[in-house]
């Protein structure tokens, strides 16, 4: 074998190895890497969930029945546990990394057409790249409080019209301008049902969104059970009423408490905390105290039942609550827009599943047609509407509406709804990729470099070999055979 043939063989082997290696590298996923956005992302085949929605109304009220499947329905929330003579908090993590003490939730936003774009893009209209937990580092602290007001030290849901520049959180309009917008109907009505912080006492929280996610006026359904000065709870169970001073931590960890047990602390079973009680290791007290809400915040009645790995939640609210600047006034023969979301599996904040906006009709055609009833609805007689929810990732409105950063930005600017551009399953996968965009881009660049080296290096080697190729001289035996 000649030297040129050896070189050619070596080049062929190297090119083949590089090609196979590049293909193998290109096919690798990045899911094994740690995301800078948290750790509660679903698996790629679990980016969607199904939600069954039924609605009804009468002369005075609107009724909802919402159902979804979830393993181990979450009706626990924060706990205070007595350990080594001190009270420790458990359940602070919202990204699924804690002990399992983030309650399940159902939320939905409603609008009457006052918030431009909500009917097309739903809840995506309310989140931005600067919203809490939408970037590796949150914007929070005194800078936020200075612009958004005392007690507001982080950035949450916000509709674009409350910003002079929707890409700049610091361009918030002044209080008077936002008040005028809200008085004109420019706000989103937020129904916020929680499996622990309101459901046990028969309520859902009532909130709304303008420049922030605000609670409606009035007393809320829960308070924090903690005294910063003494570093101990404010309240404990009243043993004469609840039959216990505290819950048992081992039973909590074993998910041994059922919805029929006294697993929550409410005003009617609570008493002032007694620091002189003989507290035992593992004594557990809920970190929230529940009480009947009042005012605009106490307008939504709720009953949620967890059974057979499934939540069944019923909600009821007056069509007109008397608080038109916080609750949308609903009327017969009109349709409204709603966007639903659920939290399940020990997660909070942005780790949830969301849906495309749907129309809700009271006596008119819509995606969800509310049945007119006389009194309490017969839910078995009402056909449910099934909505596919999907994981939203860290896709913010400032990205979606930008043609520079989003390939579909021009369609968004033209007002083409999400639902006409993406199926829920695809949206969930895109959203999952959004949390690994740095890793995806890095791997794509390395793959491009590898293939460039392969193509250029292989081509150069072949050219060099070809340019120096010479046919080998005939041997004497070959000449003898030719003469014969």
N, C-alpha and C positions, 0 to 999 in steps of 0.2 A: 504494500500500500504506500503510495507516494505521500510526501509531506503535505501537498495540497489537499489530498483526499482526507488526511487526518484532520487538518484544519476545518475542512467543510463538515466533517462528522461532529467535531467539537461544537461548532457554531449551531448545527441543527439541534444537538442535544441541549445546549444552553437556551436557544430560542424556545424550544418545546417546554423546558422547565419553567422559563419565565412566563410563558403563556398560561400554563396550567396553574402556576402560583398566582398570577394576576387574577385569573378567573376565580380561583378559590378565595382569594382575598376580597374580591369584589362581591362575592356572594355571602360573606359573613355579615351578620347583623351587629348592631352596636348596643343591643339591649343589655349586654353584660356589663357595660360601663355604668358608673354611678352618674345619675343625672343631677345637674345642679339645681333642679326644680323640685326635689323631693323624691319620695320613694313609693307613693301610693298609686302609680300608674297601673291600669289593668293590663292583662295579657292581650296580645293582638286579636285573639278570638273571643275576647270578652269586652269589647269596646261599646257594646250596645246593651240596652235593657228595655223591656216592654212595660208600658204603663197603660192600664185600662182606666178610661175616664167616662163617667156618667154624670149628667147634669140635669137639674129640674128646677122649676120655679113656680111660685104662686103669686098672689097679689102683693105679697109683702117681702118674701125672701127668695134667695137663690140657694140651691142645695147642690153639693158635690159628693160623689163617691169615687174614690181613687184607690186602685189596687195594684200592687206589684209584688213580685217574688224576691226574697232575699234570705240568705242563710243567716240563722241566728238573729232575728229581728232585734234591733238595738233600742232598748228603752232605758238604758243606764246613761248617766253623764258623769261629770266630775265627782270625785270622792276625796274625802279627807280621812287619812288612815293614821291611827296611833302607832308609832314605831319608835322604840328606844326613848320614850318619854316626850316625844314631839309629834305634832300633827303634820303629816306629809301629804302633798297633793298628788293625785293620780288622775290621768285623763286629759292632760294639757295638750298633747300632740294631736294635730288635726289631720296628719297625712297617713294615718293608718299604722304608725309605728308604735303607738302606745299599747295600753293593756286591754283595749276593747271598750273604752268608755266614751265614745262619741256616739251620741244618739242618732238614730235614723231620722230623716226629715223629708218632707215634701214641700216644695215651694212652687209658686207660680206668679208670674207677672201678668197684669191685665192693663189694657189701654183702650180708650174709646176713639182712637184716631188722632189724639192730640200730639203724640210724640212721633214725629216724622221718621220713618224707617223701621219702627218697631214691628210693623206688620210684615216686613220682609226679612228682618234679621234677628228679631227676638232679643234674647238676653245678651247676644254678642254685642249689641249696641251699648251695653252698660259696663263692659270691661275694656281696659286699655293695657298697654305694655307696662304702665306705671302703677296699675292696680295691685293691691296687696297680693303677694305670692305669685305674681305673673312674671316676675323676673328673678334671677338668682338672689338679688338683694333688694329688700323692700325700701321704699321711700317713707320715712316716718320720723316722728319727733317734733321738735319745736318749729322747724321750718314749715311743716304741714299745719300745725296748730295755729301758727301766725296767720295763715291764709284762709284756713277752713273753719277756724273758730276754736274756742277753748273746749277741751275734752275730745277733740278730733285730731288724733296724732298719727293716723295712718290713712291710706287711700283705699276706698272700697268701691262698690258699684256707683256709677255716675253716668248720666246721660249727656251726650255731646253738647247740647245747647246750653249747658251751664258753664261751658268753657269758651273763652274768646278764641282760643286755638285748641281744637280737639286733640292735638298731639302734645300739648303742654299742660301738665297738671297745675302749674302755678298761675295759669291764665284764668283761674276761676272768676266768674262775675261777682260783683259785690252783693251783699245780702239783700238789698232792696230790689235789685234786678232779678235775683233768684226768687224772691217772694212774689214778685209780679208774674213771673213765668208760672209758678205753682198755682197762683190764684186763677190764671187763665186756663188751667188744666194740664200744663206741661209737667207732668209727673207720671210715674208708673206705680200702680197699686200692687203691693207685694203681700201675698198671703203666705205666712211662714209657720207651718205646722212642725212641731218638734216632738219626738217620741218621749222625751223626759221633761223638758222645761215648761210644758204647758198641757200636754195631752192628759196626764193623770187627773187634772182638775177640770177637764172638759172644755178646753179652749185651744185656739191657735193664735199665735202672735200676729198683730196687724202692723205692717210697716209700709214705707213708700220710698221711692228713689227719685232724687233730684241731683244735687251735687254730691250726694253720699247716700248710703243706705241708712235711712232714718227710721226710728220707731215712731209710730203715731203718738199723738198727745195722750196723756193719761198715765195711769199706773200700769206697769207691765205684769206679766204672770209669774215672774221669778226675780229673786234678788240673790246676791252672792253671800254665802254664809261664811264670812271670814272677818276677823278683826285684826287689822295690820299691827296695831299696837301690842296686843297680847299674844299674837301669833297663835290663835286658837279659834274654833268656831264661835259664832254668836249664838247658835241654837243647837239643840240636840233633840232626839225623840223624847216625848213625854211617856215614861214607862206606864203610867196609869191609863193612857189612851192607846198607845201603840204596842204595849207589851214588851218594850225593849228600850234600852238607852241608846243602843247603836246596832248596826248591822255587823255581820261577821265577814271579815276580809276573805277568808278562804272560800266561803260560799259564793262571794261575789266573783272571785277568780274562776271558780268552777261553773259559773253561770247557773247557779243552783236556785237563784231567786226567780220566781215567775211573776207575770203581771198581776197575779192575785195576791202576792205578798206585799208587805209594807216596805217597798223598795225606794220610795220617794219621801221627802220631808216637806210637808205642807203646814200651813198655819194651824190647822185643826189638830195636828198630831205633834206639834213642836212646842218646846218650852225653852226657857233661857238656859244657856250652857252652864253646867256646873263643873268648874275646874277642880273641885275637891272630890268629885266622884272617883271611885276606885277604877280608873280606866285600865283596861287590859290590852296587851299587845294584840294588834289586829282589829281593834274596835274601829268601826267605819261609820262615818256620817256623810250624807250627801252634801256637796258644796253649794247646792242651790236650795233655796226655800221658796216654795210655790204659794201663790196667793191669787185670789180672783182679780183679774185685770179690770181697769175702769177707763171710762172715756173712749176716745176713738180707738185706743189700743185694745179694748176689750169687746170688740164687735163681732168676732168670729167664734162661734161655738164649734166644738170638735169632739169626735169620738173615734179613736183609733184602736183597733183590735189586732194583736199579733198572734197568729195561729198558723201552724203547719208551714213555717218558713214563708209567711206571706203577711203583708200588711193590708188591712182594709180600713180606710180612713174616710169618715164622713164629716163634711163641713157645712155650716149654715151661717148665712149673713143676710142682713136686711138689704134689699135692693138699693135703698137710699138710707144710709146710716146717719145722715145729718151732719156729716163731716166731708163736704164736697172737695176740700182742698187736700185731703189725704186718702179718701176712698172714692173710687169711681162710682158714679151714680148709674145704676143699671135700669134700663127701661124695656118694656115689651116691644116686640117688632123692630128690634135693633140687633146688630151683631157687634161683637167686641173681639179683640185680639188677645190671646193668652199664650204664654210660653212656660212649659212645665219643666221641673227638675227634681231629682231625688238624690239624697245622700244615703248611702248604705255601705255596710262593711267597715265600721269604725273610722269614718272619715268626716272631715268638716271643711269649711272654707271652700276653696275652688275644686276640691277632689270630689266631683259629683258627676251626674249624667244629666244632660240637657236635651231639650227638644226644639225642633223648628216651631215657629209661631203658628198657631191654629186659630181659626175663627170660631167663635162661640155665639150661637144664635138663640135669641129668646123669641120664639115664634116665627123665625125666618130661617131660610136655608143657610147652613154653615157646616164646617168640618165637624163640629160638636154641636148637636142640636139639643138644647135643653127642653125637656118634656114639661108641658104645663100640667100642674097637679093641683089638687085641692087638699092641702094639708101635707102630711109626711109622705114622701115618695115611696112607691113600691119598687125598690131597686131591681128586683128580679124581673120586672116587666119592662125595664129600660135596657135597650141594647147598648153595650159599651163601645166606645171608640178606642181602638188600640193605637197608641203612639209609640214609635221607636225613638228612644232617647239614646244619646251617644256621648262618649267622653269628649270634653271640649279642649283639653290641654291648656296651652298658654297662648292661644290665638286671640289677640286683642283687636278692638275695633280700629285703632290707628293703623294696624297692619292690614286688616281686611280691606279697608277703604282706600288704601294706597296702591296706585298702579305701579309704583316703583318697587315695593317690597312684595306685592302679591300679584300673581299672574292674572287673577280674576278681578283685580281692582277696578278696571274699566267697566266691567259688568255691574259691580256693586255701585259705582258712581252713576250708572245708567238706571239703577233701581231694579235690577233683575234679582228676584228673591233667591236665597240660598237653595231652597228646595228644588228650584229649576236647574241648579248647577251641580249639586252634590247629593248623593244618597247618604242616609245616616251612617251606614257602615263605612263608606269612604271618608266621611267627615271624621269619624272616630279614629281611623287610621292616620289621616292627616294630622289630627290633633296629637296623637301619640308621637308621631315623628317630630312635632313642633318642640317637644321637650328634649329631643336629642339632636336638634338642628346643628349644633356645633360639632358633635361627633359624626353626624352624617356628612357634613361638608368636609370635615377633615379626612374622612375615609374616602370620599369621592375625589378629593385632590390627590391623595396618595395613589389611588387607582389610576388617575389620569397620568401622574408622573411615571408610574410603573409601565403603563402601556406606551407612553412616549419614549421611554428608554428602550423598551422592547423593539418598537418599530424602527426608531432611528438607529439604535445599535445594531440590530439585525440587518437592516438594509446596508449600513456601512460595511459590516463584515462581509456580506455576500458580494458587494461591489469590489472590495479589496481582493477577495479570493478569486472572483471572476476575472479581474484585470490581470492577475498573475498566473492564470491557468495556462498550461501548455500540455498538448497531447503527449503521452509518454512514448519514447522511442521504441521501435519494434525490436524485439530480441532476436538473436541468431536463430533460435529454434523456430520463431515465427517466420523468419525469412526462408528457412529450409522448407517449411510446410507450404509456403506460397510457391516455391520453385517446383515442388513435387506436384 
